[in-house]
Structures are given as structure tokens and as C-alpha cells.
Amino acid sequence: MQNECKLSIITINYNGLKDTCELIDSIPFNNNLEVIVVDNASKEDEASIIAERNPQVKVIRSPRNLGFAGGNNFGIKEAKGKYILLINNDTYFKEYNIEQLIKRLISSDKIGIVSPKICFAWGNNPLQFAGYTPLSPITVRNQAIGFGEDDHGQYDIATPTPYAHGAAMLIKREAINKVGLMPECFFLYYEELDWSMMFTRAGYEIWYDPACTVYHKESQTTGQNSPLRTYYITRNRLLLVKRNYKGINKYLSYIYLIGIVGLRDILKYTITRQPSLFKAVLKGLRDFINSKFSCLNS
């Protein structure tokens, strides 16, 4: 690749100027590193402000919101790095130890992705992620190991994990070339789980490595209980099943997610008088049933 560098750090900005600039400020720049900000059609021209404040950053403004996967893919296509770090704009570093993640990534040809330890940015920085447990074959549920616990070093041993965490993923470019880009049909939520499964099917391992810690402000963009989040969570967990589950488990998962979880959420938002969330659940179920996605096979 022409003018290849060692590492490309890619983050997506969507009406998140303050957070994005705080992330950039926490990165020590060098000649073997590029930082790419993809502005996902923010309401204001935040791309120009970011570029003016940070002339060392490559800022790309998309004319439309491409979603999490589309925005990251846009950045990957522009990146020159041998290794790609996809990181949420609402994160930052206290100690920049990416080199340790790179060492883990290149320690085996089998490793395709490494995610760091992720701590919440508030309070005494409780853990958010120290690896994942596998998804249930029916309920499509799993847990982030260590979630909410105080960090006493109890998860300070690197270990394989079934899925990378979307807030921070270091990936070999050669692995992306083999596996393919992140599936854009999800737009928002669950795409990193689906992508992780794509990597696993291609023969790659995914690792959690606590040698680097990222601090995450969590859901600054969409909100914890917003109609946007509710819609995509409802629709996309069904899409994940459609793309990755087989045989009887696929249909049992459909029954569970639509007949139990979907109805439960509809009743909950009706009783609590939250019509916007009620409508978001209905729309998510309807759009899945009507196959309203950007894609179903990529």
C-alpha cells in the first residue's frame, strides 16, 4: 500500500465534537500513526472545526449518516495503516499503551482482533469489558466479563474472547482483507458481534488484552433509553440470528425474541406510558419481518 503507516486510528463523529476532541487530545501523535475522523453528517459542520483544531488529523465528512459500520468502513477504505484501531469517539486514554495491543495482535498469525480492557469514565472507573461470554444459542444473551466491578487487577491476564468490543478493536488489515468489511446492514448495534463471528468462521482468534485500558463515557450519542437505541436493538438482535444461527435454534430464537421479549417490551412501554419506545419496538419488529435492511449477505 502506498505510503503505508503502522497504525491507523479511526473514530466516528456524529454531533460529538467535544468528545471527539478529547479523544484526539489523549493520543500522542508520531510519524508512524495516522488518526482519521469520519464525520457522519453531523448537524453542524463539526468536521471543519475538528480539522482546524487538529491539522494532524485526517477528517472526512460523509454527506449522510452511514451508521457505525458504514462510518468505520469509510475510514478503513481511506486508512493506510498495517493495523487498524476502531475506537468510539466517546472514549479516551489515560496511558496510551496501543503498542502492547499490537504485540499481542502480531504474536500469532491466528489472532485477527484484540480489544483492550474498557473501564467506564465515571466514578472510580468500574470495569465495562474484560472479555465476553458466548451468546446463548436461544436467547442471544451474553455478558461482558467484569461489568460494573471495581478494577483490582482481577482480569489482568490476556485471554481469548468470542467477540471484540465495538468501543475499541485493533485489527490486522490483512485479516480485514480476508474476512471483509463490517456488515452495514445493522447500521447501529450488534455489528461488532456479527463481524466477530465472521472473523471466527474465517479461522481467526479474538483476544482481550488488559495491557491497554480505554475509558468509555458510554452512549453519549444515542442515549441509554432512546427510541433510536430501542429500535436498533429490537431489529438487530433478530438480524444477528438470521445471519448466524442455524437449524432449530434459529426458529426457537425467533419465537423467544418476538413472542416473549418483543411482547414484554411492548407491554412494559405501554404500562409505563412511553409511547416513543413502544413505537420503536413495533417498528423494529415490523422492519425485521419485512426484511428492511441495507443488506442481508455481506
N, C-alpha and C positions, 0 to 999 in steps of 0.2 A: 504493500500500500504506500502510495506516495506520501512523503513527509510523516511517516508513522511515528507516533509517540508511544510511551509506555502505557500511560493511563488516561482514559477519558472519563471524567465525572459528568454525569448527565442528570439534570433535575428539571422538573416541570413547574412552571409558574402559572398560576391561574388566580388572579386577584389576590396575590400573596406577596406583594412587594417587600414588606418588612421582613417576613420570614425568609424569603429568598436571599435578601441581602445579608441577613445574619448568618445563614449557612455559608455564603461565599466568604464572609469575613473570618470564618473559622477554618478555612482551607489555606495552608501555606503553599503558595504557588512556586513552581520550579520549571525548568526548561523541558522536562520530560512529562509534563502534565498539561492537559487542557481541560477547561471547565466549559460545559455547554449548558445554557439555559434555554429551554423551549417554552416560549410564552404561548399558552393555549388559548389565544383570543381573549385575553383579559379585557374587562370593560373599558378600562383606561389604557393608554399606551405605556404600560409598565415596562415593556421591552426597551424602549428608548431610555427610560430612567435608569434601568439596570445597566445598560451598555455605557451610559455616560458616567455612572458612578464606578464602573468596573471595566475599564478598557481592556483588561487582560482576559476578559470572559467573552466567549462567542455566544451571542444572543440571537436566537432565531424566533421570529414571530409567525405563528400559524394564523392564517385568516379565519380559521374556525376551530372550535374546541374538538380536539382529536381524542379526548379521553386519556386515561392513564397509559394504556397500552399504546395507543396511536402516537401520543406525545413522546413516549420513550423510544418507540420505533423511529420516529422522525429524527430524534437525536442520534440514535445508533447509526443511522444511514449517513449522518454528517460527521461522525466521530472517526478519528484517526488512531485511536489507542489500540494496543495489543490486548489490553484488559479494559473492561467497561464497568464502571461503578454507577448503577442506577440508584439514586437516593432521593427521598422525599424532600421537598423544599422546606418543610416544617421540622427539619432536624438540624443538628449542628454537632461539631466535635469539640470536646474539651482537650483531648490529646489525640492528635492525628496519627494513627498507627496503621494506615492503609497498607504500608509495606509488609506488615505481618500477615495481613489477609492475602496479599499477593504470594507470599512464601507458601502459604497453605494451598492456594489455588494451583501453584505450579509444582507442588510436591508429588503429584500423581497425575498421569495422563487421564485417569478416570474421573477426576474432580472437574466439574463444569461450572459450579456456582458455590460461592461462600458468602454466608451472611454473618455479620458481626453480632456481638451482644447488643441488644437495644434496651435502653432504660427510658422511662418517662422523664420529661424535662421539668416536672414539678416536684415539690416537696423534697424528700430525701432521695429522689431519683429511684423509685422502685423499679424492678425489672418488668419489661414488657415481653421480651423474647430471649430465650436461651435454647432455641430449637423447638420443633413441633412434634406432637404425637401424630400417628397416622389418622387419616379420616376414617370414620365409621363407614362400613360398607352399605349401611342403610340410611342412617340419619344425616350423613355428610357433616358430622361434627368432629372436631378435634380440639386440642388445647395447645396453647403456647406454654411451653415449659417455663416455670418460674414466674408466670404472670402475677404481678401485684406483690411479689415477695421483696423484702429488703435484700439488697445485694451484699452478701457476706462472702462472696467468692465461692459459693456452693456450686456454681455452674462454670467454673473457670477451667474446664477441660474441654478441648475441641472434640467434636463428635459428629458423625453423620446425622443428617436430619432429612425426613422425607420431603420437606418443602422449604424453599427460601422465603424470607420475609420481604414483602414488597417495599418496605420502607428503606431497605438497604441491601443491595445484591451486587456482588462483584463477580463478573462473568468473563470467561475466556471468549475472545472474539471468534476463534476457530470453532468453539462449541456452538455459538450462535449461528455461524455459517452452516454447520451440520444440522442443527435442530430446527432452525427457523426463527423468525421474529416472534415477539409476544402476540398472542391471539387478540385481535382488535374487536372481536365480536362481543367481548364483555364490557368494553368501554370503561367501566369502573367497578372494582371489587371482583375478587376470585381469579383474576387473570394470572397472578403470580403462582397460584396453586396449579392451575391448568398448565402453565409454562413449565413448572417444576416437573409435572408428570410427563410432559414432552421430553424433557431432559433425561428423566429416568428411563423412559422407553428407548431412548437413543443410546443407553448404556452408561450414562454419566452418573456420578455421585454428587450429592449436595451436602455441604458441610456447614455447621455452626462453629465459629471460632471466636472466643471471647478475648483474643489478643487485642482487638479493637472494639471500642464502645461508641455507639451513636446515641445521641439523646433526642427523643422524639416528643414533639408537642401534641401529636395525635389529633387527627380530624379537624384541623383548623379550617380546612377548605370546605368540607361538606357538612360538618356538624354531626354530633353523635346520634341525634334522633330526627334527622331531617327527612322530608319526603323523598329527596334525591337518593339518599342512602338507603332508605326503606325499599324504594322501587328496585334499585340495582341488586340489593341483597336478595330480595324475593325472586327476581328473574334469574339472576346469575347462578345461584346455587342449583337451580334446575338445569341451567345450561351446562354447568360443570358435570352433572350426572349424565346428561345427553351425550357429551363428548368423551366421557371417560369410563362410565360404568357399563357393564355387560350383563347379559342374561337376566335372570330373575331379580338380581339385586337392583338393576336399573328400574324395573317396574315397581318393586317394593319401595324404592326411594321416591319415585313419583307419587305413590299413594301417600307416603308419610309427609312429604313436603307440601303437597297440595291439599290432601284431605285432613291432615292433622295440624301442621304448622300454619298453613295458609288460613284455614278456618279459625284457628286460635287467634292469629293476629287480627283478622277481621273483627272477631268478637271483642277482642281487647280494645281496639281503637274505637269501636262503636260504643262500648261501655264507658270508656274514658273521654268520649266526645272529642276525638282528634280526627276530624274528617279528612284532613290532608294526608295523614298516614293511612287511613282506611282506603282512600282512593289510590294511594301509591301501591299498596298491596294488591288491590284488584287489577291495576294496570300492569303490574309485574307479572301476575299470573296469566292475564289475558295475552300479553305480548309474547310470553313464552309459548303458550298454546298455539298462537298464531304465527310462531316462528319469525318474530320481528327482531332480527339480529343483523349485524353488519356482515357476518359470515358464520358458517357452521362447519367449515372444513379446513381452517387454516390456523 
